[in-house]
Amino acid sequence: MKVFGLTGGIASGKGVVAQMLEKLGAAVIDADKIGHEILSPGKPAWQELVECFGESILKPDRTIDRKRLADIVFADADARGKLNSITHPRIVEEIKARMVVLQLSGCPIAIIEAALIGESGGTMGLDGIIVVYASPETQVGRLMKRDGVSEEEALDRIKAQMPASEKKKLADYLIDNSGSIEETRTQVETLWRKLRGGL
């Protein structure tokens, strides 16, 4: 089984690219979805976050208020480090478990969609890294629309991540998602042919 990492900055559109690859036949493991699952009320990561950040990060139904938590961690590098130290090891553990299942099922190509490939250091023995990027203006616009944040907040969140120029250096394959959905789809279809090339 070939395993590729799919990453990109916030609001770069890596989720859109992941969906396209899935439709073409890739098995996609979404690290963000796993992150949601491990933060379910009562789970060990949920417990640690509440102990670390206090009850103010909880909604009335005891689920994590992700917007409140994001406001805290994007404004404070130490808080971001604490969040990552609680969640990352558990996410990596679950990704590895899912990869074993895919391997045993005879899956030819798996994609791990994760924002922090690169920032987190290891590449988990990947066969290649796909980096999705968009112009800063596009990212800011998407973030403001998607998360209902101000331009200043959007810029702060983008600056809190590895710069796109650094992220691109990690790439074996690049997808420019600044244009239309059709332009992105054309690039993804070309990429898929390359990924399948060695099979």
For each residue, the residues with C-beta under 8 A, 3 or more apart:
1: 99 102 103 107 108 109 110
2: 108 109 110 127 195 198 199
3: 99 109 110 111 112 124 125 126 127
4: 109 110 111 112 126 127 128 129 130 173 195
5: 111 112 114 117 123 124 126 128 129 130
6: 14 17 18 21 28 111 112 113 114 117 129 130 132
7: 14 113 114 115 116 117 118 129 130 131 132 167 170
8: 12 13 14 17 115 131 132 133 134 167 175 177
9: 12 115 133 134 139 158 161 162 164 167
10: 115 139 143 157 158 161
11: 134 138 139 140 142 143 146 154 158
12: 8 9 132 133 134 139 164 177
13: 8 16 17 132 134 142 177 184
14: 6 7 8 17 18 113 115 132 177
15: 18 19 30 113
16: 13 19 20 177 181 184
17: 6 8 13 14 20 21 130 132 175 177 184 188
18: 6 14 15 21 22 28 30 111 113
19: 15 16 22 23 28
20: 16 17 23 24 184 185 188 189
21: 6 17 18 24 26 28 111 188 191 192
22: 18 19 25 26 27 28 111
23: 19 20
24: 20 21 188 189 192
25: 22 109 192
26: 21 22 109 110 111 192 195
27: 22 102 107 109 110 111
28: 6 18 19 21 22 110 111 113
29: 34 95 98 99 102 110 111 112 113
30: 15 18 33 34 113
31: 34 35 91 95 112 113 114 115 116
32: 35 36 113 114 115
33: 30 36 37
34: 29 30 31 37 38 91 94 95
35: 31 32 38 39 87 91
36: 32 33 39 40
37: 33 34 40 94
38: 34 35 43 44 45 46 87 90 91 94
39: 35 36 43 45 46 49 63 64 87
40: 36 37 43 46 63
41: 46 61 62 63
42: 46 47
43: 38 39 40 46 47
44: 38 47 48 90
45: 38 39 48 49 86 87 90
46: 38 39 40 41 42 43 49 50 64
47: 42 43 44 50 51
48: 44 45 51 52 86
49: 39 45 46 52 53 57 64 69 83 86
50: 46 47 53 54 55 57 58
51: 47 48
52: 48 49 82 83 86
53: 49 50 56 57 69 72 79 82
54: 50 57
55: 50 58
56: 53 68
57: 49 50 53 54 64 65 68 69 72
58: 50 55 62 63 64 65
59: 62 63 64 65
60:
61: 41
62: 41 58 59
63: 39 40 41 58 59
64: 39 46 49 57 58 59 69
65: 57 58 59 68 69
66: 69 70
67: 70 71 147
68: 56 57 65 71 72
69: 49 53 57 64 65 66 72 73 83
70: 66 67 73 74 147 157
71: 67 68 74 75
72: 53 57 68 69 75 76 79
73: 69 70 76 79 80 83
74: 70 71 80 153 156 157 160
75: 71 72 79 156
76: 72 73 79 80
77: 80 81 160
78: 81 82
79: 53 72 73 75 76 82 83
80: 73 74 76 77 83 84 160
81: 77 78 84 85
82: 52 53 78 79 85 86
83: 49 52 69 73 79 80 86 87
84: 80 81 87 88 116 120
85: 81 82 88 89
86: 45 48 49 52 82 83 90
87: 35 38 39 45 83 84 90 91
88: 84 85 91 92 116 120
89: 85 92 93
90: 38 44 45 86 87 93 94
91: 31 34 35 38 87 88 94 95 114
92: 88 89 95 96 120 124
93: 89 90 96 97
94: 34 37 38 90 91 97 98
95: 29 31 34 91 92 98 99 112 114 124
96: 92 93 99 100 124
97: 93 94 100 101
98: 29 94 95 101 102
99: 1 3 29 95 96 102 103 110 112
100: 96 97 103 104
101: 97 98 104 105
102: 1 27 29 98 99 105 107 110
103: 1 99 100 107
104: 100 101
105: 101 102
106:
107: 1 27 102 103 110
108: 1 2 196 199
109: 1 2 3 4 25 26 27 195 196 199
110: 1 2 3 4 26 27 28 29 99 102 107
111: 3 4 5 6 18 21 22 26 27 28 29 130
112: 3 4 5 6 29 31 95 99 117 124 126
113: 6 7 14 15 18 28 29 30 31 32
114: 5 6 7 31 32 91 95 117 120
115: 7 8 9 10 14 31 32 161
116: 7 31 84 88 119 120
117: 5 6 7 112 114 120 123 126 129 170
118: 7 129 162 166 167 170
119: 116 161 162
120: 84 88 92 114 116 117
121:
122:
123: 5 117 126 129
124: 3 5 92 95 96 112
125: 3
126: 3 4 5 112 117 123 129
127: 2 3 4
128: 4 5 172 173 195
129: 4 5 6 7 117 118 123 126 170 171 172 173
130: 4 5 6 7 17 111 171 172 173 174 175 191
131: 7 8 167 168 170 171 173 174 175
132: 6 7 8 12 13 14 17 175 177
133: 8 9 12 164 167 168 174 175 176 177 178
134: 8 9 11 12 13 138 139 142 176 177 178
135: 138 139 178
136: 139 140 158 164
137: 140 141
138: 11 134 135 141 142 177 178
139: 9 10 11 12 134 135 136 142 143 154 158
140: 11 136 137 143 144 151 154 155 158
141: 137 138 144 145
142: 11 13 134 138 139 145 146
143: 10 11 139 140 146 147 149 154 157 158
144: 140 141 147 148 149 150 151 154
145: 141 142 148
146: 11 142 143
147: 67 70 143 144 154
148: 144 145
149: 143 144 153 154 157
150: 144 153 154
151: 140 144 154 155
152: 155 156
153: 74 149 150 156 157
154: 11 139 140 143 144 147 149 150 151 157 158
155: 140 151 152 158 159
156: 74 75 152 153 159 160
157: 10 70 74 143 149 153 154 160 161
158: 9 10 11 136 139 140 143 154 155 161
159: 155 156
160: 74 77 80 156 157
161: 9 10 115 119 157 158
162: 9 118 119 166 167
163: 166 167
164: 9 12 133 136 167 168
165: 168 169
166: 118 162 163 169 170
167: 7 8 9 118 131 133 162 163 164 170 171
168: 131 133 164 165 171 174
169: 165 166
170: 7 117 118 129 131 166 167
171: 129 130 131 167 168 174
172: 128 129 130
173: 4 128 129 130 131 191 194 195
174: 130 131 133 168 171
175: 8 17 130 131 132 133 184 187 188 191
176: 133 134 179 183 184 187
177: 8 12 13 14 16 17 132 133 134 138 184
178: 133 134 135 138
179: 176 183 184
180: 183 184
181: 16 184 185
182: 185 186
183: 176 179 180 186 187
184: 13 16 17 20 175 176 177 179 180 181 187 188
185: 20 181 182 188 189
186: 182 183 189 190
187: 175 176 183 184 190 191
188: 17 20 21 24 175 184 185 191 192
189: 20 24 185 186 192 193
190: 186 187 193 194
191: 21 130 173 175 187 188 194 195
192: 21 24 25 26 188 189 195 196
193: 189 190 196 197
194: 173 190 191 197
195: 2 4 26 109 128 173 191 192
196: 108 109 192 193 199
197: 193 194
198: 2
199: 2 108 109 196
